Amino acid sequence: MIQRRHFLGSVAAFYASSLSLPRLSFAVTGQERLNWQCDVIETIAHNRALRNPVVTAVSLQPAGDLLAIVGDDHHVCIYDTQQKKYIEHLNRHTDWIRTARFSPDGTRLATAGNDRTLLIWQTKDWRYPSIVQRNPEAIFDVAYSNDGQKVVTVGFESTLRIFDVATGDQLEQLECPGPDNHAVAFSPDDRFLAVGGRSGVIRVWDLQGGRQILDIKAHRQRIRSLEFTADGQMLSASDDQLVKLTDPRDAKEMKSLPRQSSKLYATAMLGHGLIATGGSDNQIHIWQLSDLQEAGRLSGHTGTVSCLDYSRSKLVSGSFDTHVRLWSTEQNTSSTDQRHTQLKDGWSPTLK
């Protein structure tokens, strides 16, 4: 049976995808809509469902051409960005899938969600997951270590669990700052491990020293996204409409982007010192890391932007509007900067 809070979350996402309308943008005055080329990918309704699934998570294969798309229909969909078509539909999960992550070398994909199950798939053979691990509670996020040897899970329990990628054995468990954790990340050198969630607290462990080194109240509301920048700072986004940059070695150096107009669900580090953020205003905002000012925005989604990922000059966004958009981060002056895949009869994109 789905727990009440999970059921209510499904209902909320359904109405967000069905009834959401474009909202006014409250971005910084004078910021432009970026003219980035965009492919629009429509999700597919499985098992005679009456609607397409909302998108919970997306992951781009770091060194390849595959895109993983997951949502509330219990399926893992693998999309080939070069052939522009779906090539796999994996149905081993039995409930809403909350997260998907390719390993750093692109040979594995980890998926997990409300069914409390972590599955690790081999990209050379999608037929069966190579590792199946069951947690006591729903899993909300997973992260690979940058050496690809470990995978960590967090979710609706106060325990963070670290697993061996090769064997599936649990190596260690750590105590989180609360029982509702939405985001976890390794630092680029795998020295630090950070977690954040409903409490707004970021907890950091030094894995080399084997000890907790930081508990900081970074946000007033739930942290939904957490990752490390290339220079080791933590990038966190929250329902409090703020994005914070925190140095785990000196928390007093915390910086903040200007407050945004909506709850924030996702962030992504782009090339050229840029940050992308997505949230309930249906927009993707692009920020300059150097001065923390907005560089522009990407429009097109008609529901909350729930997830972002970046690889090889491509930014991918998923939304409660049941669509995924694949953006090229190079500007394009052409007026026909948007393409649609899995076309519906009579559907035609319009540009603002």
C-alpha positions as CSV (number, residue, x, y, z in Angstrom):
1,M,0.0,0.0,0.0
2,I,1.2,3.5,-0.8
3,Q,1.8,5.6,2.3
4,R,-0.5,8.6,2.6
5,R,2.1,11.2,1.9
6,H,3.3,9.3,-1.2
7,F,-0.3,9.1,-2.5
8,L,-0.9,12.8,-1.9
9,G,2.3,13.5,-3.8
10,S,1.1,11.5,-6.7
11,V,-2.2,13.4,-6.7
12,A,-0.5,16.8,-6.5
13,A,1.8,15.9,-9.4
14,F,-1.2,14.7,-11.5
15,Y,-3.0,18.0,-11.1
16,A,0.2,20.0,-11.7
17,S,0.6,18.2,-15.1
18,S,-3.1,18.3,-16.0
19,L,-4.1,21.8,-15.0
20,S,-0.8,23.8,-15.0
21,L,-0.9,27.0,-17.1
22,P,2.0,29.2,-18.1
23,R,2.8,31.6,-15.4
24,L,4.2,35.2,-15.4
25,S,7.9,35.4,-15.2
26,F,9.4,37.5,-12.4
27,A,12.9,37.2,-13.6
28,V,15.4,40.0,-13.1
29,T,14.3,43.0,-15.3
30,G,16.1,43.0,-18.6
31,Q,17.1,39.3,-18.7
32,E,16.4,37.8,-22.1
33,R,14.9,34.5,-23.2
34,L,17.9,32.4,-24.4
35,N,17.6,31.2,-28.0
36,W,18.9,27.7,-27.4
37,Q,18.0,24.9,-29.8
38,C,15.5,22.5,-28.2
39,D,14.2,19.0,-28.8
40,V,10.9,18.2,-27.1
41,I,10.4,14.6,-26.0
42,E,7.0,13.4,-25.1
43,T,6.7,10.7,-22.4
44,I,4.7,7.6,-23.3
45,A,1.6,6.2,-21.5
46,H,2.2,2.5,-20.6
47,N,-0.3,-0.3,-19.9
48,R,-3.3,1.6,-21.3
49,A,-2.8,4.5,-18.8
50,L,-5.2,7.4,-19.3
51,R,-2.4,10.0,-19.2
52,N,1.3,10.3,-19.9
53,P,3.5,10.1,-16.8
54,V,4.9,13.2,-15.1
55,V,8.7,13.3,-15.1
56,T,10.4,12.9,-11.8
57,A,14.0,12.5,-12.8
58,V,16.3,12.5,-15.9
59,S,19.9,11.5,-16.3
60,L,22.2,11.9,-19.3
61,Q,24.9,9.3,-19.9
62,P,28.1,11.2,-19.3
63,A,30.1,9.9,-22.2
64,G,27.4,8.5,-24.4
65,D,24.1,9.3,-26.2
66,L,21.5,7.8,-23.8
67,L,19.0,9.6,-21.7
68,A,17.1,7.9,-18.8
69,I,13.6,9.3,-18.0
70,V,11.6,8.1,-15.0
71,G,8.3,9.2,-13.4
72,D,5.1,8.1,-11.7
73,D,4.3,5.3,-14.1
74,H,6.9,2.8,-12.6
75,H,8.8,2.6,-15.9
76,V,12.4,3.5,-16.7
77,C,12.5,4.8,-20.3
78,I,15.8,4.9,-22.2
79,Y,16.0,7.4,-25.0
80,D,18.7,7.5,-27.7
81,T,19.4,11.2,-28.3
82,Q,21.1,10.5,-31.7
83,Q,18.5,8.3,-33.1
84,K,15.8,10.4,-31.4
85,K,13.7,7.5,-30.3
86,Y,13.0,5.3,-27.2
87,I,15.1,2.1,-27.3
88,E,14.2,0.5,-23.9
89,H,11.2,0.5,-21.5
90,L,12.2,-1.2,-18.2
91,N,9.3,-2.2,-15.8
92,R,10.9,-3.8,-12.8
93,H,9.8,-1.1,-10.4
94,T,6.4,-1.4,-8.7
95,D,5.8,2.3,-7.6
96,W,6.7,5.8,-8.4
97,I,10.4,6.1,-9.5
98,R,12.0,9.1,-7.8
99,T,15.5,9.1,-9.1
100,A,17.8,7.9,-11.9
101,R,21.6,8.3,-12.2
102,F,24.1,7.0,-14.7
103,S,27.5,6.0,-13.3
104,P,30.5,8.3,-14.1
105,D,31.7,5.9,-16.7
106,G,28.2,5.5,-18.2
107,T,28.2,1.7,-17.9
108,R,25.5,1.5,-15.1
109,L,22.2,3.2,-14.3
110,A,20.8,3.3,-10.8
111,T,17.1,3.8,-10.3
112,A,15.0,3.9,-7.1
113,G,11.8,5.2,-5.6
114,N,8.7,4.6,-3.6
115,D,8.9,0.8,-3.8
116,R,12.0,1.1,-1.5
117,T,14.1,-0.6,-4.1
118,L,17.5,0.3,-5.6
119,L,18.1,-1.2,-9.0
120,I,21.4,-1.0,-10.8
121,W,21.2,-1.8,-14.6
122,Q,24.1,-2.6,-16.9
123,T,23.8,-0.5,-20.1
124,K,25.2,-3.3,-22.2
125,D,22.2,-5.5,-21.3
126,W,19.0,-3.9,-20.1
127,R,17.1,-7.2,-19.6
128,Y,17.6,-7.5,-15.8
129,P,19.1,-5.3,-13.1
130,S,22.5,-6.6,-11.9
131,I,21.8,-5.5,-8.3
132,V,18.6,-5.3,-6.4
133,Q,18.6,-3.8,-2.9
134,R,15.5,-3.2,-0.7
135,N,15.5,-0.4,1.8
136,P,13.1,0.0,4.8
137,E,11.5,3.1,3.4
138,A,11.0,4.9,0.1
139,I,14.2,6.2,-1.7
140,F,14.3,9.7,-3.0
141,D,17.8,10.2,-4.3
142,V,20.9,8.2,-5.2
143,A,24.5,9.3,-6.0
144,Y,27.5,7.6,-7.4
145,S,31.0,8.3,-6.0
146,N,33.2,9.8,-8.7
147,D,35.4,6.7,-8.9
148,G,32.3,4.7,-9.7
149,Q,32.8,2.2,-6.9
150,K,30.1,3.3,-4.4
151,V,26.4,4.3,-4.7
152,V,24.5,6.0,-1.8
153,T,20.8,6.2,-1.1
154,V,18.7,8.6,0.9
155,G,14.9,9.0,1.4
156,F,12.1,8.8,4.0
157,E,14.3,7.5,6.8
158,S,17.1,9.0,8.9
159,T,19.7,6.6,7.6
160,L,22.0,7.2,4.6
161,R,23.2,3.9,3.1
162,I,26.4,3.3,1.1
163,F,26.6,0.3,-1.2
164,D,29.4,-1.4,-3.2
165,V,28.5,-1.0,-6.8
166,A,30.1,-4.3,-7.9
167,T,28.5,-6.6,-5.3
168,G,25.5,-4.7,-3.9
169,D,26.7,-5.2,-0.3
170,Q,26.0,-2.4,2.2
171,L,29.3,-0.9,3.2
172,E,28.2,1.7,5.7
173,Q,25.3,3.7,7.1
174,L,25.3,7.2,8.4
175,E,22.8,9.2,10.5
176,C,21.0,12.0,8.6
177,P,19.7,15.2,10.2
178,G,16.1,14.1,9.9
179,P,13.8,11.3,8.5
180,D,12.9,13.0,5.2
181,N,16.0,13.5,2.9
182,H,15.7,14.5,-0.8
183,A,19.3,15.0,-2.0
184,V,22.7,13.5,-1.6
185,A,26.1,14.2,-3.4
186,F,29.8,13.3,-3.3
187,S,32.4,16.0,-3.7
188,P,34.6,15.8,-6.9
189,D,37.5,14.1,-5.0
190,D,35.1,11.8,-3.1
191,R,36.3,13.1,0.2
192,F,33.1,14.7,1.3
193,L,29.5,13.4,1.3
194,A,26.6,15.7,1.8
195,V,22.9,15.2,2.4
196,G,19.9,17.6,2.7
197,G,16.2,17.4,3.0
198,R,13.1,18.7,4.8
199,S,14.9,20.1,7.8
200,G,16.8,22.6,5.6
201,V,20.1,21.4,7.2
202,I,23.0,20.2,5.1
203,R,25.1,17.6,6.9
204,V,28.6,16.8,5.6
205,W,30.9,13.9,6.4
206,D,34.6,13.7,5.8
207,L,34.9,10.1,4.4
208,Q,38.7,10.1,4.7
209,G,38.6,11.0,8.3
210,G,35.5,9.0,9.0
211,R,33.6,11.7,10.8
212,Q,30.8,14.3,10.5
213,I,32.3,17.7,10.0
214,L,29.3,20.1,9.3
215,D,25.7,20.6,10.2
216,I,24.5,23.9,8.8
217,K,21.0,25.3,8.5
218,A,21.4,26.5,4.9
219,H,17.6,26.8,4.1
220,R,14.4,27.6,6.0
221,Q,12.5,25.0,4.0
222,R,13.0,21.6,2.3
223,I,16.2,21.1,0.3
224,R,15.3,19.4,-3.0
225,S,18.6,19.5,-4.9
226,L,22.2,19.3,-3.8
227,E,25.4,18.9,-5.8
228,F,29.1,20.0,-5.7
229,T,30.7,22.4,-8.1
230,A,34.0,21.6,-9.8
231,D,35.9,23.5,-7.1
232,G,34.2,21.7,-4.2
233,Q,31.5,24.1,-3.2
234,M,28.0,22.8,-2.4
235,L,25.1,24.0,-4.5
236,S,21.7,23.6,-2.8
237,A,18.2,24.6,-3.9
238,S,15.1,24.7,-1.7
239,D,11.4,25.4,-1.4
240,D,12.4,28.7,0.2
241,Q,13.2,30.0,-3.3
242,L,16.9,30.3,-2.7
243,V,20.0,28.7,-4.1
244,K,23.0,28.6,-1.8
245,L,26.7,28.1,-2.4
246,T,28.5,26.7,0.7
247,D,32.1,25.7,1.2
248,P,32.2,22.6,3.4
249,R,35.6,23.6,4.7
250,D,34.4,27.1,5.7
251,A,30.6,27.4,6.0
252,K,30.9,31.1,6.9
253,E,31.6,31.7,3.2
254,M,28.0,30.8,2.2
255,K,26.7,32.8,-0.8
256,S,23.2,33.1,-2.2
257,L,21.7,33.7,-5.6
258,P,18.9,36.4,-5.7
259,R,15.6,35.0,-4.3
260,Q,13.6,33.5,-7.1
261,S,9.8,33.6,-7.6
262,S,9.0,29.9,-7.1
263,K,9.9,26.8,-5.2
264,L,13.1,25.3,-6.6
265,Y,13.2,21.7,-7.5
266,A,16.4,21.2,-9.4
267,T,19.9,22.6,-10.3
268,A,22.5,21.7,-12.8
269,M,26.1,22.9,-13.3
270,L,26.7,23.8,-16.9
271,G,29.9,24.6,-18.8
272,H,31.4,28.1,-18.9
273,G,30.6,28.9,-15.2
274,L,26.9,28.7,-15.6
275,I,24.2,27.3,-13.3
276,A,20.7,26.2,-14.3
277,T,17.8,26.2,-11.9
278,G,14.2,24.9,-12.4
279,G,11.1,25.1,-10.3
280,S,7.4,25.8,-10.0
281,D,7.3,28.9,-12.3
282,N,7.8,26.5,-15.3
283,Q,11.0,28.3,-16.3
284,I,14.7,27.4,-16.4
285,H,16.8,30.2,-15.2
286,I,20.5,30.4,-16.2
287,W,22.9,32.1,-13.7
288,Q,26.5,33.2,-13.9
289,L,28.6,31.6,-11.2
290,S,31.1,34.5,-11.2
291,D,28.8,37.2,-10.1
292,L,25.6,35.2,-9.2
293,Q,23.5,37.2,-11.6
294,E,20.9,35.9,-14.0
295,A,22.1,35.5,-17.6
296,G,18.7,34.6,-19.1
297,R,15.9,32.0,-19.1
298,L,14.5,29.1,-21.1
299,S,10.8,28.9,-21.6
300,G,8.5,26.2,-23.0
301,H,7.5,23.9,-20.1
302,T,3.9,24.3,-18.9
303,G,4.4,22.6,-15.6
304,T,6.8,22.6,-12.8
305,V,10.4,21.9,-13.9
306,S,11.1,19.0,-11.6
307,C,14.6,17.8,-12.7
308,L,17.7,18.9,-14.6
309,D,20.9,17.3,-15.8
310,Y,23.8,18.3,-18.0
311,S,26.4,16.5,-20.1
312,R,28.4,17.2,-23.3
313,S,26.9,20.7,-24.0
314,K,23.4,19.3,-23.5
315,L,21.0,20.4,-20.8
316,V,18.0,18.2,-20.2
317,S,14.9,19.3,-18.3
318,G,11.9,17.2,-17.1
319,S,8.5,18.5,-16.0
320,F,5.1,17.7,-14.5
321,D,3.8,18.7,-18.0
322,T,4.8,15.1,-19.1
323,H,7.6,16.4,-21.4
324,V,11.3,16.4,-21.5
325,R,13.3,19.1,-23.3
326,L,16.8,18.6,-24.5
327,W,18.6,21.9,-24.9
328,S,21.9,22.7,-26.7
329,T,23.8,25.2,-24.5
330,E,25.2,26.9,-27.6
331,Q,23.2,29.9,-28.7
332,N,21.3,29.7,-32.0
333,T,20.0,32.7,-33.9
334,S,17.7,30.6,-36.1
335,S,14.0,31.3,-35.7
336,T,13.3,27.6,-35.9
337,D,15.1,26.6,-32.7
338,Q,12.7,24.0,-31.4
339,R,12.0,20.5,-32.7
340,H,9.4,17.9,-31.4
341,T,9.9,14.2,-31.2
342,Q,7.2,11.6,-30.7
343,L,4.9,14.0,-32.5
344,K,1.2,14.0,-32.0
345,D,-1.1,14.6,-34.9
346,G,-1.7,18.3,-35.4
347,W,0.8,19.4,-32.7
348,S,3.0,22.3,-33.7
349,P,5.4,24.2,-31.4
350,T,5.1,28.0,-31.2
351,L,7.9,30.3,-30.3
352,K,7.5,33.4,-28.1
